[in-house]
Amino acid sequence: MSPQVAGFLRTLAPEPRRELRAALRALAEGHGNVLELEHPLDGFCRLRVGRYRIVFHYAENGRVIRCDFAERRKLVYELFADLIRGE
């Protein structure tokens, strides 16, 4: 989990934080509302948890899940695209 994701989780109220943590545990077991993202975020997936999104990618031949970025749905894709472009 990236420092951004961990920091984002800490800013949330207790209930959304519990929901996101439960969704991350389920993701590790192969469950969750997951969608592969399209250009310019090729190679990344998103986990949908209510109004929140976690952007992640599979590493080490799919055996490891790297959570890269988390934010509210309205902001997540634009902010993450800017981040990976280095803006």
DAKA-V964903 format. One record per residue. N is the residue number from 1. RES is the residue in three letters. PSI is psi as a letter, one per 20 degrees, with the letter a starting at -180 (* if undefined). Layout:
BEGIN
((N:RES:PSI) (N:RES:PSI))
END
This chain:
BEGIN
((1:MET:p) (2:SER:q) (3:PRO:h) (4:GLN:g) (5:VAL:g) (6:ALA:g) (7:GLY:g) (8:PHE:g) (9:LEU:h) (10:ARG:h) (11:THR:i) (12:LEU:q) (13:ALA:r) (14:PRO:g) (15:GLU:g) (16:PRO:h) (17:ARG:g) (18:ARG:g) (19:GLU:g) (20:LEU:g) (21:ARG:g) (22:ALA:h) (23:ALA:h) (24:LEU:h) (25:ARG:g) (26:ALA:h) (27:LEU:h) (28:ALA:h) (29:GLU:j) (30:GLY:j) (31:HIS:q) (32:GLY:r) (33:ASN:n) (34:VAL:q) (35:LEU:p) (36:GLU:p) (37:LEU:q) (38:GLU:r) (39:HIS:p) (40:PRO:j) (41:LEU:k) (42:ASP:q) (43:GLY:i) (44:PHE:q) (45:CYS:r) (46:ARG:q) (47:LEU:p) (48:ARG:p) (49:VAL:n) (50:GLY:c) (51:ARG:j) (52:TYR:q) (53:ARG:q) (54:ILE:p) (55:VAL:p) (56:PHE:r) (57:HIS:q) (58:TYR:p) (59:ALA:r) (60:GLU:l) (61:ASN:k) (62:GLY:j) (63:ARG:i) (64:VAL:p) (65:ILE:p) (66:ARG:o) (67:CYS:o) (68:ASP:h) (69:PHE:q) (70:ALA:q) (71:GLU:r) (72:ARG:q) (73:ARG:g) (74:LYS:h) (75:LEU:h) (76:VAL:g) (77:TYR:g) (78:GLU:g) (79:LEU:g) (80:PHE:h) (81:ALA:g) (82:ASP:g) (83:LEU:g) (84:ILE:h) (85:ARG:i) (86:GLY:k) (87:GLU:*))
END
